[in-house]
Amino acid sequence: MATPLIVSFGEMLIDFVPDTSGVSLAESTGFLKAPGGAPANVACAITKLGGKSAFIGKFGDDEFGHMLVNILKKNGVNSEGVCFETNARTALAFVTLKKNGEREFMFYRNPSADMLLKESELNKDLIKKAKIFHYGSISLISEPCRAAHMAAMKTAKDAGVLLSYDPNVRLPLWPSTEAAIEGIKSIWNEADIIKVSDDEVEFLTRGDAEKDDVVLSLMHDKLKLLIVTDGEKGCRYYTKKFKGRVPGYSVKTVDTTGAGDSFVGAFLVSLGKDGSILDDEGKLTEALAFANACGAVCTTQKGAIPALPTPSDAQQLMKSSKST
């Protein structure tokens, strides 16, 4: 059987990460250049785990843009959906790692090339060939990219492709908190699968993410699966038929960048191979345990794409470590 294609849509940028952890951006004396952007990280996570992925997005026609597209190609990601913009630069983000490996962001997008993707530039044939179409919310912030995002989703839905949404809240990029909540929720009811972090549940509901009724307020009629990631504690899953918790793995965390994307990529690879996991709780919890392990492994190195695990990295952690 041919490996199913998973198409990831959105932004890819360069994260500049301080070479010393635990310092502010102002205090940092040097930065490491790391490729980033959640949808691109997911595309690379998929290929690293033996899946088949493509990326759709726009880059500046500059050194950094071409460098990023080359990274996609080196990672085995199909780049037929990529285009270049001569009038804007590739986006940059400066990311501070605090002492505990958590992050703070400062973005340079004014506008950046990814925000200027137009519907006419979409490779719709590529979307129609996919089994799963995955996206975030950053591409919803401004036009023309928002219209391209909506058109891409419609193309996928009309072709019977599963829609996977990881909102990936980046508040500094939105005009206001209200705009972020409204924008993120504007496409909520279209998705078949949604992955949110516990922090994002609290942000979107203004409620306690530990409480089932708060999480369940995010369910909608078409939603086949809602996943809530709880960092090192693992994740929770909610479908119309069942709900539960899958424990995480304890590792020495260096940098949490890309952990959620590694988790999503791993889960989508499992789902692409066997769509029945949405109806089979045993298979679902197996897929989520593997995704938890992939997320954990990713936190043990700096940067997102360089830290993405292979299947054997994840399996080794699952064997060697007792779940936390």
C-alpha positions as CSV (number, residue, x, y, z in Angstrom):
1,M,0.0,0.0,0.0
2,A,1.3,3.5,-0.9
3,T,2.3,5.7,2.1
4,P,-0.5,8.2,2.6
5,L,0.4,11.9,1.9
6,I,0.0,14.4,4.7
7,V,0.1,18.1,3.6
8,S,1.1,20.8,6.0
9,F,0.1,24.4,5.4
10,G,1.4,27.6,6.8
11,E,4.6,29.3,7.9
12,M,8.3,28.4,8.1
13,L,10.7,30.8,9.5
14,I,14.1,31.1,11.2
15,D,14.2,31.0,15.0
16,F,17.3,32.7,16.5
17,V,17.9,30.9,19.8
18,P,20.3,32.2,22.4
19,D,23.4,30.0,22.6
20,T,23.1,30.2,26.4
21,S,19.9,29.0,28.2
22,G,18.2,31.1,30.9
23,V,19.1,34.6,29.6
24,S,16.9,37.3,28.2
25,L,17.2,38.4,24.5
26,A,18.9,41.5,25.7
27,E,21.5,39.6,27.7
28,S,22.2,37.0,25.1
29,T,25.6,37.5,23.4
30,G,25.1,35.0,20.6
31,F,22.3,33.2,18.7
32,L,22.0,29.9,17.0
33,K,20.0,29.9,13.7
34,A,17.4,27.2,13.8
35,P,14.7,26.5,11.2
36,G,11.2,26.7,12.7
37,G,7.5,27.3,12.1
38,A,5.0,24.8,13.4
39,P,3.5,23.5,10.1
40,A,7.0,23.0,8.7
41,N,8.2,21.3,11.8
42,V,5.2,18.9,11.5
43,A,6.1,18.1,7.9
44,C,9.7,17.3,8.8
45,A,8.5,15.2,11.9
46,I,6.4,13.1,9.5
47,T,9.2,12.3,7.1
48,K,11.6,11.6,9.9
49,L,9.2,9.0,11.2
50,G,8.9,7.3,7.8
51,G,5.7,9.1,6.7
52,K,5.2,11.1,3.5
53,S,4.6,14.9,3.7
54,A,4.4,18.0,1.6
55,F,4.6,21.6,2.7
56,I,2.6,24.5,1.3
57,G,3.8,28.0,2.1
58,K,5.6,31.1,0.9
59,F,9.1,32.3,1.5
60,G,11.1,35.4,0.8
61,D,13.2,35.2,-2.4
62,D,16.3,35.7,-0.1
63,E,19.1,33.6,1.4
64,F,17.1,32.5,4.3
65,G,14.0,31.6,2.2
66,H,16.1,29.4,-0.1
67,M,18.0,27.9,2.9
68,L,14.6,26.9,4.5
69,V,13.3,25.3,1.3
70,N,16.6,23.3,1.0
71,I,16.1,22.1,4.6
72,L,12.6,20.9,3.7
73,K,14.0,19.0,0.7
74,K,16.9,17.5,2.7
75,N,14.3,16.3,5.2
76,G,12.4,14.5,2.3
77,V,9.5,16.9,2.4
78,N,7.7,17.5,-1.0
79,S,8.2,21.2,-1.8
80,E,5.9,21.4,-4.9
81,G,3.6,23.7,-2.9
82,V,6.3,26.2,-2.1
83,C,6.5,29.7,-3.7
84,F,8.7,32.8,-3.3
85,E,8.0,36.4,-2.8
86,T,10.3,39.1,-4.1
87,N,8.7,42.0,-2.2
88,A,9.0,40.6,1.4
89,R,11.5,38.9,3.5
90,T,11.4,35.5,5.1
91,A,10.0,35.7,8.7
92,L,12.4,35.7,11.7
93,A,11.7,35.0,15.4
94,F,14.0,35.5,18.3
95,V,13.3,32.9,20.9
96,T,14.5,33.1,24.5
97,L,14.9,29.9,26.5
98,K,14.3,30.4,30.1
99,K,16.0,28.3,32.8
100,N,13.3,25.6,32.6
101,G,13.5,25.3,28.8
102,E,10.3,27.3,28.3
103,R,10.2,30.0,25.6
104,E,9.5,33.7,25.0
105,F,9.2,35.0,21.4
106,M,10.0,38.2,19.5
107,F,8.9,38.2,15.9
108,Y,10.0,40.1,12.8
109,R,7.2,40.1,10.3
110,N,6.3,43.4,8.6
111,P,4.8,41.8,6.6
112,S,6.9,38.6,6.0
113,A,6.6,36.6,2.8
114,D,4.5,33.8,4.3
115,M,1.7,36.4,5.1
116,L,1.5,37.3,1.4
117,L,0.5,33.8,0.0
118,K,-2.4,34.2,-2.3
119,E,-5.2,31.7,-3.2
120,S,-4.0,31.8,-6.9
121,E,-0.6,30.5,-5.7
122,L,-2.0,27.4,-3.9
123,N,-1.1,24.0,-5.3
124,K,-4.6,22.6,-5.0
125,D,-3.7,19.3,-6.8
126,L,-1.3,18.5,-4.0
127,I,-4.0,19.2,-1.4
128,K,-6.5,16.9,-3.2
129,K,-3.9,14.0,-3.2
130,A,-3.6,14.2,0.6
131,K,-5.1,11.9,3.2
132,I,-4.7,14.6,5.9
133,F,-4.4,18.4,5.6
134,H,-2.8,20.0,8.6
135,Y,-2.6,23.7,9.6
136,G,-2.3,26.2,12.4
137,S,-3.7,29.6,13.1
138,I,-0.9,32.0,12.3
139,S,-1.9,31.9,8.7
140,L,-5.3,33.3,9.7
141,I,-3.9,36.6,11.1
142,S,-3.8,38.7,7.9
143,E,-4.8,38.9,4.3
144,P,-4.1,37.6,1.7
145,C,-2.9,34.5,3.5
146,R,-6.1,34.1,5.5
147,A,-8.1,33.8,2.2
148,A,-5.6,31.3,0.9
149,H,-5.9,29.3,4.1
150,M,-9.7,29.2,3.8
151,A,-9.5,28.2,0.2
152,A,-7.0,25.4,1.0
153,M,-9.3,24.1,3.7
154,K,-12.3,24.1,1.4
155,T,-10.3,22.3,-1.3
156,A,-9.3,19.6,1.2
157,K,-12.8,19.2,2.6
158,D,-14.4,18.9,-0.8
159,A,-11.8,16.2,-1.7
160,G,-12.7,14.2,1.4
161,V,-9.3,14.9,3.1
162,L,-9.2,14.8,6.9
163,L,-8.6,18.3,8.5
164,S,-6.1,18.5,11.3
165,Y,-5.8,21.8,13.3
166,D,-3.2,22.8,15.9
167,P,-3.9,26.4,16.7
168,N,-0.4,27.0,18.1
169,V,-1.3,30.3,19.9
170,R,1.3,33.0,19.4
171,L,-0.3,36.0,21.1
172,P,2.4,38.6,20.2
173,L,1.4,38.1,16.5
174,W,-2.2,39.0,16.9
175,P,-3.6,42.6,17.1
176,S,-5.2,41.8,20.5
177,T,-6.2,38.9,22.8
178,E,-9.8,39.1,21.5
179,A,-8.7,39.0,17.9
180,A,-6.6,35.9,18.7
181,I,-9.5,34.0,20.3
182,E,-12.0,35.1,17.6
183,G,-9.5,34.2,14.8
184,I,-8.6,30.8,16.2
185,K,-12.2,29.9,16.8
186,S,-13.4,31.2,13.4
187,I,-12.3,27.8,11.7
188,W,-12.8,25.6,14.8
189,N,-15.9,23.9,13.6
190,E,-14.3,22.7,10.3
191,A,-11.6,20.5,11.8
192,D,-11.9,16.7,12.2
193,I,-9.0,16.5,14.6
194,I,-7.8,19.3,17.0
195,K,-4.7,19.3,19.2
196,V,-4.4,22.0,21.9
197,S,-2.1,22.4,24.9
198,D,-3.5,22.7,28.4
199,D,-2.4,26.4,28.3
200,E,-4.3,26.9,25.1
201,V,-7.5,25.4,26.6
202,E,-7.3,27.9,29.4
203,F,-6.6,30.8,26.9
204,L,-9.6,29.8,24.7
205,T,-12.1,28.9,27.4
206,R,-11.0,31.2,30.3
207,G,-11.5,28.0,32.3
208,D,-9.5,25.4,34.2
209,A,-7.9,23.0,31.6
210,E,-7.9,20.2,34.2
211,K,-11.7,20.1,34.2
212,D,-13.4,17.8,31.7
213,D,-16.4,20.1,31.2
214,V,-14.1,23.0,30.3
215,V,-12.3,20.8,27.7
216,L,-15.6,19.4,26.4
217,S,-16.8,22.9,25.7
218,L,-14.3,22.9,22.8
219,M,-15.9,19.8,21.2
220,H,-18.2,20.3,18.1
221,D,-20.4,18.1,16.1
222,K,-18.0,17.3,13.3
223,L,-15.0,16.8,15.6
224,K,-13.7,13.2,15.6
225,L,-10.9,13.7,18.1
226,L,-9.8,16.5,20.5
227,I,-6.3,16.0,22.0
228,V,-5.1,18.1,25.0
229,T,-1.3,17.9,25.6
230,D,-0.2,18.3,29.2
231,G,3.6,18.7,28.7
232,E,5.6,16.0,30.5
233,K,2.4,14.6,32.0
234,G,1.3,13.3,28.6
235,C,-2.0,14.0,27.0
236,R,-5.8,13.5,27.2
237,Y,-8.1,12.5,24.4
238,Y,-11.8,13.1,23.8
239,T,-14.1,11.6,21.2
240,K,-17.8,11.2,21.0
241,K,-17.5,7.6,22.3
242,F,-14.6,7.7,24.8
243,K,-12.1,9.8,26.7
244,G,-9.0,9.1,28.7
245,R,-5.4,10.0,29.6
246,V,-2.1,8.7,28.2
247,P,0.9,9.3,30.5
248,G,4.0,11.0,29.3
249,Y,7.7,10.2,29.6
250,S,10.3,11.9,31.9
251,V,13.4,13.2,30.1
252,K,16.0,15.9,30.8
253,T,14.4,18.9,29.0
254,V,16.8,21.3,27.2
255,D,14.4,23.1,24.9
256,T,10.6,22.6,24.4
257,T,10.7,24.1,20.9
258,G,9.0,21.7,18.4
259,A,7.8,19.2,21.1
260,G,4.2,19.8,20.2
261,D,5.0,19.5,16.5
262,S,6.9,16.3,17.0
263,F,3.8,15.0,18.9
264,V,1.5,16.0,16.1
265,G,3.7,14.6,13.3
266,A,3.9,11.3,15.1
267,F,0.2,11.1,15.7
268,L,-0.6,12.0,12.1
269,V,1.7,9.3,10.8
270,S,-0.1,6.7,12.9
271,L,-3.5,8.1,11.7
272,G,-2.4,8.2,8.1
273,K,-1.5,4.5,8.2
274,D,-4.7,3.4,10.0
275,G,-7.7,5.7,10.1
276,S,-9.6,3.3,12.3
277,I,-7.6,4.5,15.3
278,L,-10.3,7.2,15.7
279,D,-12.8,4.5,16.5
280,D,-10.6,2.1,18.4
281,E,-9.6,3.2,21.9
282,G,-6.8,0.7,22.2
283,K,-5.1,1.7,18.9
284,L,-5.7,5.4,19.7
285,T,-3.9,5.1,23.1
286,E,-1.0,3.3,21.4
287,A,-0.6,6.0,18.8
288,L,-0.8,8.7,21.5
289,A,1.8,6.9,23.7
290,F,4.2,6.9,20.7
291,A,3.4,10.6,20.0
292,N,4.1,11.4,23.7
293,A,7.5,9.7,23.4
294,C,8.3,11.6,20.2
295,G,7.4,14.9,21.9
296,A,9.6,14.1,24.9
297,V,12.6,13.1,22.8
298,C,12.3,16.4,20.9
299,T,12.8,18.4,24.1
300,T,16.2,16.8,24.8
301,Q,18.0,18.9,22.2
302,K,18.0,22.6,21.1
303,G,16.0,23.6,18.1
304,A,12.9,22.0,16.5
305,I,13.8,20.2,13.3
306,P,17.3,19.0,14.4
307,A,15.8,17.5,17.5
308,L,13.0,15.6,15.8
309,P,13.2,11.9,16.6
310,T,13.3,8.7,14.5
311,P,11.0,5.8,15.3
312,S,13.8,4.0,17.1
313,D,14.6,7.1,19.3
314,A,10.9,7.1,20.4
315,Q,10.8,3.3,20.9
316,Q,14.0,3.3,22.9
317,L,12.5,5.9,25.3
318,M,9.3,3.9,25.5
319,K,11.3,0.8,26.4
320,S,13.8,2.3,28.8
321,S,11.6,4.7,30.7
322,K,8.7,4.0,32.9
323,S,5.8,6.4,32.2
324,T,5.6,9.4,34.5
